[in-house]
């Protein structure tokens, strides 16, 4: 790229954003070359890429969990940066045009209002303004009610993060999504000293609100559940923002002539995860929670998945230490090859298999000495999102990957058929190891597939642009981790993507 391609103002702006010229030019080149789709080999199914744990093994995993959790190695990581704007998309539209699309939709909204956990807060806020919610409901005053739900003069739910929304109602009061995650932490990450470690990622504009909410919450929850909550917060690092381009792949500039940078998507949170002083980490989305009466299966499977992980981690570490000692015998090499094939779903490349023993040992060490993730997978019942697949690799063979629809060439009939044959869905229910067999932190950036980005069309003040999203946190950002898929029951997956999801039986107070 020509030396004068970037102006002095551009260079200053990139320096302030902590984006190097080299990285910016790599991103521009990615826009120009485009993104190649993944090549699906087949869907992962029960017995072929997805483990179905029998009861005795689940019980053994639970026993392993009991020993693990005492050590203080475990923490919970919850991406909670997103605003709830999409959750209230239909309500925002109705608010702006001052009506719902149909009379039945309006009737359902009015009839269902008392069933939302935020109802009492809404009633109090409207009463403080000298009005009556009950009267507005009886008169069908939907626009006025929506104003008080969504706008800052009311509850402000239209601009709050999901973490701060009231999700569930209890006799002693309602709980936000963030509070439900703290309760979960008390149930499965409490160590021998009753310490529970939890980390939330939040957006910079919401950080002070989240901190204030934690200030109000933590002490009361510690007393109620007999724990000490160590809660950390971090924001998405601005250096993970990506440069935007116009439709001709030239840097997009705002009305002031400045470059435009956009957030890099949830894959940017790999930097937050990499910065944790963590060891074994539960990863779960902010909106996938249930009330107390339904928490037992969730807790049970968290215990099971983490127990499975720590057992497999022990097998990995034992073999890695043996390689480090040196002088492996043929039987030991055969054992490790079989372990990689049967436990890690990977095969030795032909050129390695016929190479001298020291080449084989180096390959085995590199293949096993990676972060490990155990990913719960639920039966597919039509939920939108990614799923588990065997993905063809450039050098031959296939690896286990969590694949999103945009990563697949659905114009190819064969690829479309494989995608549609998927039997399972990714609920974002993961347990991760962040340290190696020496107890040192992995450099997570070494295990990213940098090509697994997404290019999307956006607009800025009416002008079209293209944006680059980094490899997804549980997709390309973990492409080269050791990955195991385990079937978990559908009852552990209860996301809230739209407001009406809070009215499903699994989120109600009965």
Order of alpha helices (4+ residues) and beta strands (2+ residues): alpha-alpha-beta-beta-beta-alpha-beta-alpha-alpha-alpha-alpha-alpha-beta-beta-alpha-beta-alpha-beta-beta-beta-alpha-beta-alpha-alpha-alpha-alpha-beta-beta-beta-alpha-beta-beta-beta-beta
